[in-house]
Amino acid sequence: MNILLLGSGGREHALAWKMSQSKLCSQLFIAPGNAGTEACGTNVHIAVTDFDALGKFCISNNVDMLVVGPEEPLVKGIYDFFKASDALKHIAVIGPSRQGAQLEGSKAFAKAFMQRHNIPTAAYREFDTDNYEEGIAYLHAHSIPIVLKADGLAAGKGVIICQNHVEAVAEFELMIQQSKFGDASKKVVVEDFLSGIELSVFVLTDGKSYVVLPEAKDYKRIGEGDKGLNTGGMGAVSPVAFADDVFMKKVIDRVVEPTIQGLKKEKIVYTGFIFIGLIKVGDDPYVIEYNCRMGDPETEVVIPRLKNDLVALFNATATRQLDTVRLETDPRKAVTVMAVSGGYPGEYEKGNKIEGLDLLDEDDVLIFHAGTKREEEAIVTSGGRVLTVTSFAENIKRASEKSKSVLQIIEFDGMYYRPDIGYEFYES
């Protein structure tokens, strides 16, 4: 089977690493890929949203399966593009239709979907220029803190938790009137603030059946102790200690089942991953958000714990046979720590040479590239989040220590990582 994987981050390197191990995988192409994915297959210099070029490549290289890593091509309808073409419709696409991707592409769509199917989530209202003044009055009367979310895709930066009414009104104006997040914030969802601990649950569905992958918890803040600016993710752990059988049964019964059944009832075509961002309030799960793809850096701890052949899983998804699959999971703890460029998530330099990648000599440790590229014989930084180190151990603390010991060998100018990933689970 010839497979094309879309994306260039740590998520895609982890997926490529796993898929390349499958006996079902004849050739693996990654568009555009990074310096890490080139060891798993062939990088192809095509943008993930250049559907015409991707389609032509698939035809000329006899591609049998398209696996979509990032959200943008999904929200823009790459599934629909392939299925509408006589020359491409035979290709299995792992990713939802444009309508299904609206679970991530529109916060308002996702909240309304949850409301229709009685899926627990925070109370909300949505506002745009038409009811802007009503929104201002609503904010003034709202309890503190207040959560403001840009409706559309905002590169992970469209959520603001406001601690007072003045800040809330100012951010609301910036988002709607000043286009703080561009078109993404033409509409704003205002939510009640939920207090609890977060985790991520990942579901792979063929549209009628599903499997639940290992859960994870990621760390968004740049600084130790979850302080500082939000990022795309500074690290992740799996499993999550409090996600025991009792809690996960609530997640499946109250969230996963009604989500899958809701998609079926509304005839929304969905064959791929559903990322469910949850918060545990007391002993109960509430949905913070949906994503229409795997998370990053959660993929870097979830996929290595998966013992199943990933291509076989994708094939069962494409042929609607997931009900015949049983997942096997590595029982060990996994921790991934992200190394980022100095200045991230603000301005940062690119092109810094990365040293020490060839000095890794530890068992149960994996390096996944994110923002890297090859320049002649050197590998250099090309993004804010540069690479992750994932380690396995008998407990979270030891796995975290192993990842940090490898990061002490790797060097590039301005390199920074959080030394406390998984800190609240060090006893587990």
C-alpha positions in Angstrom: 0.0 0.0 0.0 1.4 3.4 -1.0 0.5 6.1 1.6 0.7 9.9 1.6 0.8 11.6 5.0 0.1 15.3 5.2 1.9 17.5 7.7 5.3 18.6 9.0 5.2 18.5 12.8 6.0 16.2 15.7 2.6 14.6 15.3 3.4 13.7 11.7 6.9 12.3 12.6 5.3 10.1 15.2 2.6 8.9 12.8 5.3 8.3 10.1 7.5 6.4 12.5 4.6 4.1 13.4 3.3 3.6 9.9 6.7 2.9 8.4 6.9 -0.2 10.7 3.8 -1.8 9.1 4.1 -4.7 6.6 1.1 -3.2 4.8 3.1 0.0 4.0 5.0 -0.3 0.7 5.9 3.3 0.2 5.4 6.2 2.6 5.4 9.8 1.3 5.2 12.8 3.7 4.1 16.3 2.4 5.9 18.4 3.3 7.5 16.5 6.2 10.6 17.6 8.2 14.2 16.4 8.9 12.9 13.6 11.0 10.2 12.2 8.7 12.8 11.7 5.9 14.1 8.7 7.9 10.6 7.1 7.7 9.8 7.7 4.0 10.1 10.2 1.2 9.4 13.9 1.9 7.5 15.7 -0.8 7.6 19.5 -1.1 3.9 20.1 -1.5 1.8 22.4 0.8 -0.9 20.6 2.8 -3.6 22.9 1.3 -2.5 22.6 -2.4 -5.2 20.1 -3.2 -4.6 20.1 -6.9 -0.9 19.3 -6.5 -1.6 16.6 -3.9 -4.2 15.0 -6.1 -1.8 14.9 -9.1 1.0 13.4 -6.9 -1.4 10.7 -5.7 -2.3 9.8 -9.2 1.3 9.7 -10.5 2.5 7.7 -7.5 -0.4 5.2 -7.2 -1.2 6.3 -3.7 -3.8 4.1 -2.0 -4.3 6.0 1.2 -4.2 9.7 2.3 -3.6 10.3 6.1 -4.3 13.9 7.1 -2.3 15.1 10.1 -3.2 18.8 10.6 -6.6 20.5 10.8 -6.3 23.1 8.1 -6.7 20.8 5.0 -9.6 19.0 6.8 -11.5 22.2 7.6 -10.9 23.3 4.0 -12.4 20.1 2.6 -9.6 17.8 1.4 -11.8 14.7 2.0 -14.6 16.2 -0.1 -12.1 17.2 -2.8 -10.8 13.7 -3.2 -14.2 12.0 -3.0 -15.6 14.4 -5.7 -12.9 13.4 -8.2 -13.3 10.3 -10.4 -9.6 9.9 -10.5 -9.1 10.2 -6.7 -12.3 8.9 -5.0 -10.9 5.3 -4.8 -8.2 6.6 -2.4 -8.9 6.0 1.3 -8.9 9.3 3.2 -8.2 9.1 7.0 -9.9 12.3 8.1 -13.4 13.7 8.3 -15.4 15.5 5.6 -15.5 19.3 5.6 -18.7 19.2 7.6 -17.3 16.8 10.2 -14.2 19.0 10.5 -16.4 21.8 11.6 -16.3 20.2 15.1 -12.9 21.9 15.2 -13.3 24.6 12.5 -16.2 26.3 14.3 -16.5 26.5 18.1 -20.2 27.6 17.6 -20.9 24.5 15.5 -19.3 22.3 18.1 -21.2 23.8 21.0 -24.5 23.5 19.2 -23.7 19.9 18.3 -23.0 19.1 22.0 -26.2 20.9 23.0 -28.3 18.9 20.5 -26.9 15.6 21.7 -26.8 16.3 25.5 -23.0 16.1 25.7 -21.8 17.8 28.9 -20.0 21.1 28.2 -19.9 24.7 29.7 -22.9 27.0 29.2 -22.3 29.5 26.4 -23.5 32.2 24.1 -22.2 33.3 20.7 -21.8 36.9 19.4 -20.8 38.7 16.2 -21.1 42.2 14.8 -24.9 41.9 14.6 -25.4 41.4 18.3 -22.2 43.0 19.5 -23.9 45.4 22.0 -25.9 42.5 23.5 -22.5 40.7 24.0 -21.1 43.7 25.9 -24.1 43.7 28.2 -23.8 39.9 28.6 -20.1 40.2 29.6 -20.8 42.9 32.2 -23.4 40.6 33.8 -21.3 37.4 33.6 -19.5 35.9 36.6 -15.6 35.9 36.6 -13.5 34.3 35.1 -15.0 34.5 31.6 -13.8 32.4 28.6 -13.7 34.0 25.2 -13.1 31.7 22.1 -12.6 32.8 18.5 -15.1 30.7 16.5 -12.7 29.7 13.8 -9.1 28.3 13.6 -6.6 30.6 15.3 -3.5 28.4 15.4 -4.2 27.4 19.0 -4.2 31.0 20.2 -7.9 31.9 20.0 -8.9 31.1 23.6 -8.7 33.8 26.3 -9.5 33.4 29.9 -10.4 36.9 31.3 -10.0 37.6 35.1 -12.1 40.7 35.2 -14.9 42.5 33.2 -12.7 45.3 31.8 -10.3 42.7 30.3 -13.2 40.7 28.9 -14.8 43.7 27.2 -11.5 44.8 25.8 -10.6 41.4 24.4 -14.2 41.0 23.0 -13.8 44.3 21.2 -10.3 43.3 19.8 -11.6 40.0 18.6 -14.8 41.2 16.9 -14.2 44.8 16.0 -10.4 44.8 15.5 -10.1 41.2 14.0 -7.5 40.2 16.6 -7.5 36.6 15.2 -8.5 37.6 11.6 -11.6 36.0 10.2 -11.5 33.4 13.0 -12.8 35.9 15.5 -15.6 37.4 13.4 -17.8 35.3 15.7 -16.9 34.8 19.4 -18.2 32.1 21.8 -18.4 33.2 25.4 -18.3 30.3 27.9 -18.6 29.8 31.6 -15.3 29.0 33.2 -14.9 25.4 34.4 -12.5 24.6 37.2 -10.8 21.2 37.2 -8.0 19.2 35.6 -7.8 18.6 31.9 -7.0 15.5 29.8 -7.3 14.5 26.1 -9.1 11.5 24.8 -8.6 10.2 21.3 -11.1 8.3 19.3 -10.6 6.7 15.9 -14.0 6.1 14.1 -15.1 4.7 10.8 -18.4 6.4 11.0 -20.3 3.6 12.7 -17.8 2.0 15.1 -14.9 3.4 17.0 -11.9 2.6 19.2 -10.6 4.7 22.1 -6.8 5.2 22.0 -4.7 5.8 25.2 -5.5 9.1 26.9 -3.0 11.9 27.5 -2.5 15.2 29.3 -0.6 18.0 27.6 0.9 21.2 29.1 0.2 24.4 27.2 1.9 27.1 29.3 5.5 28.1 28.5 6.7 28.2 32.1 7.1 25.8 35.0 4.1 25.2 37.2 1.8 26.0 34.2 2.6 29.7 34.2 3.2 32.2 31.4 1.9 32.4 27.8 -0.1 29.7 26.1 1.8 27.6 23.5 1.0 24.8 21.1 2.1 22.4 23.8 5.3 22.0 25.8 4.9 18.3 26.6 2.5 15.5 27.4 2.1 12.4 29.6 0.2 9.1 29.1 -1.6 7.4 30.8 -3.3 9.9 33.0 -3.5 8.7 36.6 -7.0 9.9 37.4 -8.5 8.5 34.2 -9.4 5.2 35.8 -12.0 2.7 34.6 -14.8 4.4 36.5 -14.0 7.9 35.0 -13.4 6.5 31.5 -16.8 4.7 31.5 -18.4 8.1 32.2 -16.4 9.6 29.3 -17.5 6.8 26.9 -21.1 6.8 28.0 -21.6 10.6 28.3 -19.3 11.9 25.6 -17.8 9.4 23.1 -21.0 7.4 22.4 -23.3 10.4 22.0 -20.7 12.1 19.8 -20.5 9.1 17.4 -24.2 8.6 17.5 -24.8 12.3 16.9 -22.6 12.2 13.8 -24.5 9.2 12.5 -27.9 10.8 13.2 -26.9 14.0 11.4 -25.4 12.0 8.5 -22.0 13.7 8.9 -19.3 11.8 7.1 -16.5 11.1 9.6 -13.7 8.6 9.1 -10.7 9.5 11.2 -9.6 10.9 14.6 -11.7 12.8 17.0 -9.7 14.6 19.7 -11.9 15.3 22.7 -10.5 17.9 25.1 -12.0 17.2 28.5 -12.0 18.7 31.9 -12.7 16.7 35.0 -15.0 18.8 37.3 -15.4 16.9 40.5 -15.8 13.4 39.3 -17.5 14.2 36.0 -16.2 14.9 32.5 -17.1 18.0 30.5 -16.0 18.7 26.9 -13.9 21.8 26.4 -13.3 21.3 22.7 -13.2 18.9 19.8 -10.4 18.6 17.3 -10.7 16.8 14.0 -7.2 15.3 14.2 -4.7 14.0 16.7 -3.1 16.5 19.1 0.5 17.6 19.2 2.5 16.8 21.4 0.0 14.2 22.7 0.5 12.1 19.5 4.1 11.7 20.6 3.1 9.8 23.8 -0.1 8.1 22.5 1.1 6.5 19.3 4.3 5.0 20.8 2.1 3.3 23.5 -0.1 1.7 20.7 1.0 -1.9 20.0 -1.3 -2.4 17.0 -0.2 -2.0 13.4 -1.3 1.6 12.7 -1.8 1.1 8.9 -4.0 -1.9 9.7 -6.0 0.3 12.0 -6.4 2.9 9.2 -7.4 0.2 6.7 -10.1 -1.0 9.1 -11.2 2.6 9.4 -11.4 3.0 5.7 -13.3 -0.3 5.2 -15.6 0.3 8.1 -14.4 -2.7 10.1 -13.2 -1.1 13.3 -15.8 -3.2 15.2 -13.4 -6.2 14.5 -10.4 -4.4 16.1 -9.1 -4.7 19.6 -6.5 -2.3 20.7 -3.3 -3.3 22.6 -1.5 -0.7 24.7 1.9 -0.6 26.3 1.3 -0.5 30.0 4.4 1.6 30.7 4.3 5.3 31.4 5.3 7.7 28.6 6.4 11.3 28.9 7.3 13.6 26.0 9.2 16.9 26.6 9.2 19.6 23.9 12.3 21.6 23.1 11.5 25.1 21.7 13.3 28.0 20.2 14.3 30.9 22.4 11.6 33.5 22.5 8.7 31.1 21.6 5.7 31.6 21.7 6.8 35.1 20.7 9.4 36.0 18.1 12.2 33.5 17.7 15.1 32.7 15.4 15.2 30.0 12.7 18.2 28.3 11.1 20.1 27.3 14.3 22.1 24.1 13.9 20.9 21.3 16.2 23.7 19.3 17.8 23.6 15.9 19.6 20.9 14.2 17.7 23.3 11.3 16.9 24.4 10.9 20.5 21.3 9.2 21.7 22.2 5.9 23.4 19.3 5.0 25.7 16.7 2.3 25.5 13.0 3.3 25.4 13.6 6.8 24.2 12.4 8.4 20.9 13.1 11.7 19.3 10.4 13.2 17.1 11.2 16.2 15.0 8.7 19.1 14.7 10.2 22.4 13.5 13.3 21.1 11.8 14.7 21.0 8.3 17.9 19.7 6.6 20.5 22.1 5.2 23.1 20.1 3.4 24.6 17.8 6.2 23.2 19.8 9.1 19.7 19.7 10.7 18.6 23.2 11.7 15.6 24.7 13.5 12.7 25.9 11.3 9.9 26.6 13.9 9.1 27.6 17.4 8.5 24.0 18.6 11.6 22.2 17.4 11.5 18.6 18.7 10.2 16.3 21.4 11.9 13.5 23.4 9.6 10.7 24.5 10.6 8.2 27.1 9.1 5.1 28.7 9.5 4.1 32.3 7.7 2.4 35.2 6.5 5.7 36.5 5.9 9.3 35.3 8.8 10.8 37.2 11.4 8.4 35.8 10.1 8.8 32.3 10.3 12.6 32.6 13.9 12.3 34.0 14.9 10.1 31.0 13.5 12.6 28.5 15.3 15.5 30.3 18.6 13.6 30.3 18.5 13.3 26.5 17.6 17.0 26.2 20.8 17.8 28.1 22.7 16.2 25.3 20.9 18.0 22.4 21.8 21.6 21.8 20.8 24.6 19.6 21.1 28.3 20.3 18.3 29.5 22.6 16.9 26.0 23.3 14.4 25.9 26.1 12.2 23.1 27.6 10.0 22.8 30.6 11.7 20.6 33.3 8.4 19.8 35.1 6.3 18.0 32.5 4.1 15.5 34.4 5.0 17.1 37.8 1.6 16.5 39.4 1.8 12.8 38.5 5.3 12.0 39.8 3.9 9.5 42.3 2.2 7.5 39.6 
